[in-house]
Amino acid sequence: MNNRIKKFLSYYKPYLRLFYTVMACALVGSGIALLYPLLTRYITKDILENDLSSALSQIYIVCGIMLVLVVIQNLCQFVVDYHGHKMGAMMESDMRRELFEHYQKLSFNFYDTQKTGQLMSRVTNDLLLLSELYHHGPEDYIKYFIKFVGAFIILFFINAKLTLAIFCFLPLMAVFALYFNKKVNIALRRNKDRIADINAQVEDNLSGIRVVQSFGNEDYEANKFHYENNRFLESRKNGYKSEAYFSTGMDIFVQLITITVIVFGGINIVHASLDLADLITFLLYIAYLIEPIQKLTHVTMQFQDGITGFDRFMEMLEIEPSIKDSSNAMELKNVQGDVQFQNVSFNYNGNNRSVLNNISLEINSGDYIALVGPSGIGKTTLCSLIPRFYDVNAGEVLIDGINVKDISLHSLRRNVGIVQQDVYLFAGTVLENIRYGKPDATKEEIIAAAKNANAHDFIIALPNGYETDIGQRGVKLSGGQKQRLSIARVFLKNPPILIFDEATSALDNESEKIVKESLEALAKNRTTIVIAHRLSTIRNAKRIIVLTDDGITEEGTHEELLALDRTYAHLYNMQFVI
Ligand SMILES: Nc1ncnc2c1ncn2[C@@H]1O[C@H](COP(=O)(O)OP(=O)(O)OP(=O)(O)O)[C@@H](O)[C@H]1O
């Protein structure tokens, strides 16, 4: 069996008992549904056409049987509706968890090429459609199969000729249904694409609503939105037109079949080859034959959507993280914090231009070094090789003499703390955001970290102190406050190696001073690399490394580098000399 089919079926495994119960109920329910016309026929033919003296009691008995069947059928329907959907939802939840856990492991270069909205829709919309298929797929096939085949056999035994007359219509009906089914499916699919476009635009617009309003571009945005909105409207109108053709055509077929049954049935009654009870039975069973064809659109749509969703789910799961533990990955113990780059070269995926070329650099345990260089030269990239956000193309990065590729990712990243340029805070409270550095930290530890990061005073001045909600991405905080929270969470993490990617957007002097003090406190007794954009912050650094297109070209103190009068002096003069 194809691996994907195996995988598709494997999600039923934990719920096999539930699945069999639901399918058995679908089978019993459809079987019972087939009996009502037969019982009606029994009343009209076998009871009412014979001795009427005992008819009433017999009718009561049949009605009693019907009532029992109604109870059983509805119990079965309840199981199918509730437990069937529940089973689908549990399978969906298992898959969602698996995909989310997989997302957590995928590497930076995967996320560099993906759109967040699409990745989100894979964990939500795609899996919703799939859960419908998991549950309704087998149930619908069983239900329609039993009804169609059962009705055909019963009618065939009642009157073969009339049954075949009805069947003359069915191929025509099927061809018509398949043709319009395709049209409706295309229209529905187009609707989905259009709604995805609308979602993408609304998401983009709302995320950037502050920029929209600050540029006064509300009308421009509204016009862009009207265009997408109209496209969606047109697509829906076309969809409804195809659906209307489809359902009108199907109704015409149903009416033609009904008229045929009445005309041929009447003729047969005149010729005494059929009686009235049989004619009624035929009329009652017509719906059973037609229902599966009428539902063709729905069932194929559900199948196609589910399968497409599953394919997309599998495509995602089959992507291997490009950075993962080697088979003999080791844990770091008693880290000193020596960091070495040995002849390191690197370029980003799919990008021919080499960002780093044959870089060698040694940073001793406890050193505080500043990395400077023109914008876009590769400072952040160089540092991102230490925690293996990306792997080198050539050369080695070593911590305490061990190649980072031989260290387990978990252990490696636990020992490297990063304060990023673009601080990312999560929606939630101040407390939750600091606790991110150490999920099991006590409140006392969190407060201590905040105090070390110079953040405690501003936090307690917030409306709810540590319990204050900071808004999406921390919008309710200033730039300097966000920086200090991110420093506090690294304090809590307490790594021996620290990377500080200085924010490019200048903080005011006061905030800069406070952030600088927090950073200096954090850097104490750790190997620290500061990626410096504002050279004023690193004037006192004992070792400044200058990265240029030709690699590391200068190294020394501020005064030594100024005296050299090369790249550093040039950058410094640009910032400070008017
Ligand atoms: N994820 C990425 N995918 C592809 N190219 C990237 C990626 N990140 C950075 N680059 C490119 O790599 C080069 C180095 O970028 P990097 O961010 O390391 O520079 P930087 O020296 O830190 O710049 P800045 O001082 O402006 O922050 C740039 O040309 C940039 O366009």
The ligand as an SDF file (V2000), in Angstrom:
LIG
                    3D

 31 33  0  0  0  0  0  0  0  0999 V2000
   17.3110   35.0310    6.2530 N   0  0  0  0  0  0  0  0  0  0  0  0
   18.0050   35.5320    5.2410 C   0  0  0  0  0  0  0  0  0  0  0  0
   17.9100   35.0010    4.0080 N   0  0  0  0  0  0  0  0  0  0  0  0
   18.6290   35.4760    2.9800 C   0  0  0  0  0  0  0  0  0  0  0  0
   19.5030   36.4910    3.1040 N   0  0  0  0  0  0  0  0  0  0  0  0
   19.6490   37.0710    4.3040 C   0  0  0  0  0  0  0  0  0  0  0  0
   18.9100   36.6200    5.4390 C   0  0  0  0  0  0  0  0  0  0  0  0
   19.2610   37.3670    6.5060 N   0  0  0  0  0  0  0  0  0  0  0  0
   20.1800   38.2400    6.0480 C   0  0  0  0  0  0  0  0  0  0  0  0
   20.4220   38.0620    4.7480 N   0  0  0  0  0  0  0  0  0  0  0  0
   21.3830   38.8040    3.9300 C   0  0  0  0  0  0  0  0  0  0  0  0
   22.6600   38.5280    4.4570 O   0  0  0  0  0  0  0  0  0  0  0  0
   23.4600   39.6970    4.4920 C   0  0  0  0  0  0  0  0  0  0  0  0
   23.9760   39.9200    5.9360 C   0  0  0  0  0  0  0  0  0  0  0  0
   22.8630   40.2390    6.7660 O   0  0  0  0  0  0  0  0  0  0  0  0
   23.0470   40.4990    8.3200 P   0  0  0  0  0  0  0  0  0  0  0  0
   21.7010   40.7410    8.8880 O   0  0  0  0  0  0  0  0  0  0  0  0
   23.8630   39.4190    8.8960 O   0  0  0  0  0  0  0  0  0  0  0  0
   23.8730   41.8470    8.2950 O   0  0  0  0  0  0  0  0  0  0  0  0
   24.2490   42.8100    9.4830 P   0  0  0  0  0  0  0  0  0  0  0  0
   25.6890   43.1420    9.3020 O   0  0  0  0  0  0  0  0  0  0  0  0
   23.8350   42.2390   10.7900 O   0  0  0  0  0  0  0  0  0  0  0  0
   23.3430   44.0750    9.1020 O   0  0  0  0  0  0  0  0  0  0  0  0
   22.7300   45.2380   10.0300 P   0  0  0  0  0  0  0  0  0  0  0  0
   23.8890   45.9460   10.6610 O   0  0  0  0  0  0  0  0  0  0  0  0
   22.0200   46.1340    9.0500 O   0  0  0  0  0  0  0  0  0  0  0  0
   21.8210   44.5870   11.0060 O   0  0  0  0  0  0  0  0  0  0  0  0
   22.5930   40.8110    3.9840 C   0  0  0  0  0  0  0  0  0  0  0  0
   22.9410   41.0450    2.6230 O   0  0  0  0  0  0  0  0  0  0  0  0
   21.1860   40.3000    4.0580 C   0  0  0  0  0  0  0  0  0  0  0  0
   20.4210   40.7840    2.9840 O   0  0  0  0  0  0  0  0  0  0  0  0
  1  2  1  0
  2  3  1  0
  2  7  2  0
  3  4  2  0
  4  5  1  0
  5  6  2  0
  6  7  1  0
  6 10  1  0
  7  8  1  0
  8  9  2  0
  9 10  1  0
 10 11  1  0
 11 12  1  0
 11 30  1  0
 12 13  1  0
 13 14  1  0
 13 28  1  0
 14 15  1  0
 15 16  1  0
 16 17  2  0
 16 18  1  0
 16 19  1  0
 19 20  1  0
 20 21  2  0
 20 22  1  0
 20 23  1  0
 23 24  1  0
 24 25  2  0
 24 26  1  0
 24 27  1  0
 28 29  1  0
 28 30  1  0
 30 31  1  0
M  END
$$$$
